[in-house]
Amino acid sequence: MYTLKTQYETYNVSLEFGKYNNGRTAIELIDLEDGCPVMMATVNLPDVSLSDDEVIIKNYSENEGVLEFLIENGIVSKPLRTVSSGWVTCPIVRFLK
């Protein structure tokens, strides 16, 4: 169990690890109270080259602050590099779990 504080609310969450269609790791935060998804912490950009242990974090819009949450809880490393996607820049991190 983890506590996630967003700009909107504080949640007690669990992490679900899945796979996108191309085999990359997906990280979703699930509310422990009602079992509903709180946010998808990762984004899948298939054209971006990644190592097997790397993920791209969605740390903008309603997900602002999720990168710091994941780093503080030892889920991912500090950013290794960034990639642009539309109007935003996304951090690429090493998945530690």
N, C-alpha and C positions, 0 to 999 in steps of 0.2 A: 504494500500500500504506500502511496505517495500523496503528498498534498501539493496541489497545483493552484497557484494564485494567478488569476488572469485579471485583466483590466475590468472584467465584468463580474466575476464571482470567484469563490474559492471552492475547489473540488477535492474530494478524496478519490484518487484514481488508481486503477491498475493499468498495466501496459499489456497490450496484445501485439504480438509479433506475427506478421504474416508475410506473404510474398505477392508482389505485383506479377502480372502476366509474363514479364520478361525475367522472372526469378529474383529480382532485387528485393531487399528487405523493406517491409513497410512497418511503421510503428504507429499504433493507434492508442489513444488514451480513453479509457472507459470509466464512466462514473460508477463508483462502488455502490452508491445509494439506489440507483434505479437501473443500472446496467446499460444505460444509453451511451453512445459515443459522445465524447466531449470534443475531440479534435483528432485529425490525422496529422501527426507530427512530421511526416515525411512527404516528399513529393517525388514523383517518378518522371524524370526527364530522359527518355530512352536514348536520345542522341548524345548525351553526355557520357564520356568514358569514366567508369568507376572501377575500383578494385572490388573484390567480393565482399570485403569487410567495410565498405564505405556506403554512406547514405546521404541523401540531400534533404536538408531540413527546411520546412516551411516556417519561417520565423517572421512573418509579416501578416498584416491585416488582423483577423481574429486570433491568430496564432502568435502574435507578438509576445516574446518572452519565453517561448517554449525551448529555444536553444539553451538559454541559461538554466532552465529547469532540468533539462536532460544532462547537461554537463555537471551540475551540482549533485545530481543523483547517480553519477557514474555510469550513465547509459551510453553516452557518446563522448568523444574527445572534443577538445577545442577545435575550431575550424582549421582544416588543412589548406583549403583554398575556397574560392567562391565561383559561382557560375551565374550568368545573367539569364533571366527568363522573363521576357516581356519587359515590364517596367520595374522589376524587382531583382535584387541580387540574393541568391540563396547560398548558404554555407554548405560545404561538403565536409563531412566529419567521419571519423572512424567509429563504427558500431562496436561497443565494448562488451555487450552482454551476449 
